[in-house]
Amino acid sequence: MATILTAESYINNELQRYNKQGYVEQVPPLVKTCYAWYRGFVDSFHKYYIKTGTTTFTNLEKLPLYMAKKTGEDWANHLINEKCDIIIPQKELLDDILDKTKSWTKLNRGIEQSFCLGYGFMVQGVKNLEIDEEGTIVGNKDAYITNDYVPAIMCRPLTYVDREVEDIAFVFENTKYINVILHIRDTRKTIKIDDKTEINNENYNNYDIVNIKVRNSGDFGIEERFTFHTKSPIKLFQPIQPNICNNADLDNPLSVSVYANAISTLMAIDNAYDSLNNEIQLGRKRVVADVDQYTEVDENGNKVNTFDPNDALIYSIPARDTKVGEGQKQLLEDISGQLRINDIVAALNQQLSIYSSKVGLGENYYRFSDMQKGVVTATQVISENSTLYKTMRKHEILLEQSLKDMVLSLVYLNNTFTSNPTININGYRDIAIQFDDSIIEDTNAQKTSDRQDVANGVMSKVEYRMKYFGEDEKTAIKNLLKFDVDIITKKAEQLSTLLNDGYITPTAFVKLVYGDYASFIPDYNEDELIAKVEDSVVNNKPIPSPFDEMNLDDEE
């Protein structure tokens, strides 16, 4: 405890250099409690004793079912899996960064831990920059981007603005050093040179990343301090958290664990699970026999075992005070108890159902299989998981924003500090997050419904491709034109005879041939095209097409 407090005193000193006085928040007790349950074995609960006599006690340990970690795993599987994707115009360049930084794997693990502990942060950075003694970047040939997840127990939020974390410190401790990394927004509009001179701060509103290396020993002295100027107001950290209000601390905008209010239910589950194990252990088959029966004397006067000594079924007891005489029944009794497995399983299932509901997965998400139930249809699955569907959509609101902020951060670092190809995006409008709905939606039925909407003119083909093919708007338009240009051209050829013979007007020709595609033909101008068609008819020239000057193979 002294080590952490000493490290945080250095963090406070660093804050004062930026005119940000404040208290460095400790790891909340609820986070520590949820972390203990995430690990699965909680000493204060799973270790216990029972009285076995007037003065004797037996120390025991309950078997944990590890449901807390299982919950985090399931939420991670629902929210970040192989079907999730991030769509931007130059997608292949972003995908290359995400692959090299192993971002999808880290995001999946981040969801698991954040939903169990309450929150965590994705943090971006750059390594291998060439920097001179004054801290100026002189080369980026070998620079590469990092993207890592930091769990709540290593996070120290420093400043909140509009219920969002503005400044934060990450504390990494090992046996030799405590590494403290601060992300601080420079809010100084001016810098005081001396008592009479102040100059404008060119770094105003931009983020600095301060790295402090502290000796993890008696004096806890600073070994190293280095400041990296990001030259940007873009945060290089994003919260990963469930969309749940913090009822333990209303002033804290960060979330709580999905099972923060279900700790008592986790206890009940482990009680039932341990009882199930004890029932099997204590209720195993047992036969009690007198020691007289356990051995006998052979014809040579030697004692031999009546039963196999390795047979765990037989339990011998000492000889009784009175010998069993001839004609009296020897003790050989089955003392096996009747197992109460069904009752315990029913109790366990009841607690699992309560727990499932509390963590937002729906009442029947966790349960033992009912072999009599048979296979359920996709529609039934959706109906049974309506709570899961609604909760997923709720959590995706925060997750989508964090993923978009992460993309902006990665693109900025890529374009500013590396020699990688430049990625051009126009802020949030060019970023689309595609989540996986197939787990709880009947995708085939939804596709059929959307196809009917396209046929009825309620949904455009562009929207359909964006939804089911994961394409951005520009790519969807280009692909649709590639597929339909031949059809449109043939239709134009068929109607050109009627046009030249005067059976249809140039206006009717343009509307019949291109009207259905006007919404996604780039730079389409109906009046200009009609005028060109009229000129072609009058002067007996080839009929123009809006595709004449387009190169559909051009990436732009």
N, C-alpha and C positions, 0 to 999 in steps of 0.2 A: 504493500500500500504506500509505503514511504517513497518507493521508486516512482510510482505514477505521479504522486503529488509533486515531487521534485521536478519531474519532466514537465508537468503542467505549469510550474512556476516559470520555467523558461519560455513556455508558450505565451504566458501573460506578459512577460518582458518584451517579447517580439510584438505583441499586439500594441503595447504602449508606443513603440517606435512608429506605428501607423496611426497614432492618436485614437486608438480603439481600446478604451479601458473597458474591462468587463470580466465577468466570471466565466471561467472555463468549465463547461458542464461536465460533470462526472458521468460515467455509464449509469443510466437509470437502473434502480433495483429491479424493476419489472423486466428489463432486458436481460439482466443476470439470471433471474428466475426462469425465463423462457429459454435461455441458453442452456441451463441445467436440464430442462426437460427435452430440449433438442438433442443433447448428448444421450439422454435416455435413462440414466441411473442417477437418481437424486438421493444423496445420502440421508437427508433428513426424513425421507419418506420410505425409501426402499430397504433401509436397514431398520430392523426392529427386533424385539425379543418377546418371548412368551414365558410365563411362569410354569415350571414343570414340577414344582413341589413347594413345600413351605419356605424353603430358603434357596432354591435353585432356579436358574434362568437359562434359557437357550437362545443364543443369538442367531437370527435368521435373516435372509435377504429375499425380498419379493422379486419375482421374475418380471422384468419390464416387457411390454409389447412394442415399445418404440413407436407409438402412434404419432407423436409429435413430428418426428423426422419424416415419417410416411406422409403426413399431411403436406409438408413442404415439398416433398418429391412430386406429389400428385399435382399441386398447383403449378409447379415448374413445368411439368409435362403438358399441362393444359395451355399455359400462356406462352411458353417458348419451346417450340419443338421444330422438327425438320420441315414442317410446312409453313412456318413463319418466314416472312421475308421483308426486306426494306427496299422500296422501289424509288430510284432517282433516275434522271435522264442518262447519266453515265454510270449505270449500275455496275458494270464489270470492274471499274476502277475502285468503287467502294467495296465490292465483294472481295477484291484482292486484299484490301486493308483488313476487312473483317476476318478473312481466312488466316492471314499472317499473325494477327493478334489473338486468334482463337476466341473471338468475341462471343460467338453463339454459345460455345461451351461455358464460358464465364457467365454469360447472361442467364443460362439455365440454372447453373449453380447459385448464382446471385439471387434468383427468384426463390429458390428453395430456402436459402438462409435468411433472406429478408422477410419472407412470410412467416418464418419461425421466430426470428428475433425481433421483428418489427420494422426494420429498415436496414439499408446498407447503401453504398454508393459505387457507381461505375466511375473510374477515374482515368483520364487520359494524360499522356505525357510524351516526350520525345527524348530519345537516347542517342548517344554518339555524335552530338553536335560538336563542332570544333569551336572552342571558345578561348579567347586570349585572357591575359591576366586581369584585364579590366572588366571582364564579363561580356565582351562584345562577341557576337557570333561571326566567325571568319570563314566557316565552311560547313556544308551540310551533305557532303558526298555520301557518307556512310550513315546518315541519320535515319532513324526508323521510329515509328509510332508505337506506343504501348497503350493498352486498354485493359485495365484490371478492375476486379471487384474487391471492395473493402467492407467487411461485415461490421455491424453496429458496435461490437465490443471494442473495435479499434478506431471508432469515429468520435471526434469531439466537436460538435457544432458550436460555433463561436458567436455568430451574429445572424439574426433573423430579420428579413425585410419583407413585408407583405406576406407573412406566413410562409416564407421560403428561406432556405439556408443561403446566406450570402457569403459568409466566411466559415471556413472549416479547417480543422487540423486532423491529421491521421497519425496515430501513434503505433509504431511497430517496435516491439520489444524482444530482444534476445538476451543471451547471457552476458554479452560484452557491451552492447550498445542499445540505446533507445533512439530510434530514428523518428523524428517528428517532421512531417511535411504539412506546411500550411498553405492554403489557397486564400489569399487576402486581396480584396478589391481595394485599390488605392483611392480613397475618397478625399484626399487633400487637393483642394483646388489650387492652392499656392504652397510654395516651399519657403520656409524662413531661412535666409542665408545668415543674417545676423540681426541685431536689435533694430536695425533701420531698413533692412533690405528683404523683400520678398519677391519671388519670381513665380510665374505661372507654372503649374505642374503639368508637363507634357504627358505624364503617365496617368493623369486624372481619369478615374473610372475604369482603368484597366486592371487586370489581375496580375499579381505577382505570386510566384510559387517559391516559398522559402523552405529550404532544406536544412534541418538542424540535426547534427549527430552528437548525442550526449553519451558520455561514459556511464555504463550501468554498474557503477561501483560506489565506494564510500562518498566521494566528493561530488559525483554527478556533474563533472565539468563538461563544458562544450568543447568537443574535438574539432568541429567544423560547422560553418554556417555559409550557405550559398543562396543567392537570390536569382531566380530566373524570371525575366520580364516577358510575359506572353504577348505584350503589345496589343491586347484585345480585351474588350469587356465580356467576351464569351466565357462562360464557366466551363472549366475542364473537368467538372464532376456533376453527376446527375443522381438524384435519389431513386432507389429501387425499393418500392414499399407497397403494401396492400392499401387499398382505398378504404381505410378504417380510421375513424376519429379516435384520438388518444383520450380515453376516459380516465386514465390514471393521472394525467397532467394536462389540463385544458389549455394551458399556455404553450404547450409544446406542439408545434404543427406536424411533427413527424408521427408516423403511425405506430400502432402496437401490433404485436403478433396476432395471427389469425386465431390462435388458441389462448391468447392472453386472458380471456374471460371464460376459459374452459379447463383451467388447471384442476379444479375439483373433479371434473368429469374424467380427465386423464388418470387421476388417482383411482376413481371407481373402476375404470377399465383395467388398470394393472392389478387392482384387488381381485377382480373377477378372473383375470387371466392366471394370477398366482393361485387362486383357489382351484382352478381347473387342473393345474399341475399337481397341487397338493392332493386333490381328490384321487387322482390316478396313482400317485405315490403311496398314499396311506391306504388306499382301497385295494391294493394288489392282493392276489391270492395267497392265503396263509393257512397252514395246518399246524396246530400245536400238538406236541406229543410228549409224554413222560420220558424223562431221561432213561427210565428202565426199558422203555421200548426202543429208544434210540440205539441201544447196544444190546448184544446178547452173547452168551457164552457158547462157544462151539464144542464139539465132542472132545477136543483136546484141552478144554478148560481156558481157552483164550477168548478175550473180549473182542468182538467184531461189530462193525457198524451195521445196524439194521437198514439204515437209509444211506443214500449217497451223501457224503458230507458237503459236496458242492451243490446240492439241490437246495436252492433258496426258498423252495416252497415249505419245507419242514422247519419248524422252530421248536427246539427242545426246551423243556423247563425242568428245574431241579426236582429230585424225588420228593414226594410229599411225606408228611410226618408218619402217616400210617401206611404200611405196605399194603399193596393191593393183593388181596388174597385170591385163592382159587375161586372161580365163579364170579368174581367181581370184574366189572368192565374196566379195561385199561383206558387212559385218556388219549384219545386221538380225535381231535375236533377241528373242524373247518371254521375259522373265525373271520373269514373274508366278509367285508361289508358290501352293501349294495351301492354301486356308484350312482352319484347324482349328476351325471354329465349333462343330461338334457336341461335340467334346471339351471345349472351354471352357465351353459351356452346361451340359454334364453336371457339370463341376466346380462351376460356379456354383450349379446346382440342389442339389448335395450340401451345399454350405455353407449355402444358404438353408434346407434341411431341418433341419440341425443348429441353426441360429439360431432357427427357428420353435419347436423343442422347448425351447430354453433360455429363451425369453421367455414360455413357457407357452401358446402358441397351438396347439400340436400339430405333429407332424412334417411334415405336408403342407400347412400353411397358406400358406406362401410357396413358390410354384413356378410355372414357366412352364406355360401351358395345354397340355394334351394333347388335341389335336384328335381323336384316335382314341377318346378315352374316352367321349364322348357325354354326354348329360344324366344327372345322378344324381338319385335320389329323395330326399325329405326324410329318410327313415329312414337312407339311406346317408350323408347329410351329418352326421346326429347321430352315427352310428357313427365316422366319420372325425374328428369334432371332440369326441370324448369328453374328451380332455385339456383342450380349450378350455372345455367345459362345467364341468368340475370346478374349473378355475382361476378362471373367472368367479364361481362360487359362493363361492370362497375370498375373492376380492377384494371381493365384495359385503358380506361380513361387516363389514369396517371401513368401507366406504363408507356402508352403511345407518346405522351409528351416527353417523357424521359428519353425514349429512343430517338425522337426527332432532335432533341437537344444534343444527344450523343453524336448523331450524324453531323450536325453543324460543327461540333468540336473537332471531330476527326477530319472533316474537310478543311477546316481552318489550319490545323496543324500540318496536314498534308501539303497544302498550298503555300504555307508560310515558312516552314522549317525543314522540308525535305526536298530532294531533287526528283520526286515522283511526278508523273504527269498531273497537270492541274485538273481539278474537278470543278466544274461550273454548275452551281445550283442557285436558284433564286429564293433563298430562305425556305420557310416551312412549306410554301406552296408547291415546291418541287419534290417534297418528301412524302411518300405514302407508306404506311405501315400495314402489312398484310398479316392478320392473325389467322390461326387455324380454327375454323368453325366445324370441321367434320366430326369432331368428337361428340358434339351434342346436337348437330343439325342433320337432317336428312338432305344431304347435298344434292342427290339426284332429283328429289322432289322439288327442291328450290330452283335447280337449273331449269326444270320443265316449266315451272311457273314463270321464271324470268324470260324464257324463250317466248312464251305467250305474250308477255308484256312487250317484248321487242316487236312481235308481229302486230300487236295492237297500237304500236306507236307510243306506249307509255315509257319504255326504256329504250335508249339508243344502243346501237351495236357497239359503239365506243365504250359505253358504260358496262356493257356485258363483258367485253374483252378485259377491261380493267379489273372487273370483279373476279372472273374465273380463270384468266390467264396471267394475272399478276403483272399486267403491263401498265406503264404510265400512259397518259393521254396521247402524247405525241407518237409513241410506239404503236398504240392501238390504232390510231388513224392511219399510219403508214401501212400497217399490215392489212387493214380493211381495204385500202386502196389497191394494194397488190393483188388481193384475192378477187376484187370486184371490177378492176379496170377492164378486163377482157369482156366481161358481161356487158358493161356499159358501152364499150366500143362497138360490140355486135348490135346492141340495141340502137345505137346511133346510126349504124350502117343500114339497118332495116327501115328506120324512119326517114332516112335522108331522101329516099325516092319519093315518099309522100310530100316531103318538104319542097323538093325541087319541082314537083308537078303541081304545087300549090294547094294540095289537099289539107295541109296543116300550116299554121303560121310559124315564124321563127320563135315567137314567144312560147307557143305550145310545144314546139320541138325541144327547147331548152328545159322546160318544166318536166316533160315526160321522161327525158333522158337523164337529167342531172338533179331533178328536184329532190329525190330521196337521199341524195348524197351531199346536198348543199351545206349541211351543218358541219361536215368534217372535211370538206375539200379546202385546203389552205388557200387563203386570199380569194375565195370564190366571190365573184361579183356578177349577179344574174343580169343586170342591165347591160354591163359591158359585153357579156357573152352574147346576149340577144342581138346587140348592135353588130358584133362581128359576124354572126350567122346571117343577118340580113344583108350585109355587105358581100358575103360569099355567094348568096343566092343571086343577087343582082349582077355581080361581076363574074359569075360562073367559076368561082374558086373553090378549092377544097374546104369543106366545113371544118372550122376550128374546134378544138377540145381543150378543156381546162388542164388536161394532162400533158399537152404538147410541150410545155416548158418545164415540166416536173421530172426530176430524177428520183424515182422511187427507191433506188438502191443507195442513195446518198444518206449518210447517218444524220445529217442535218435536216 
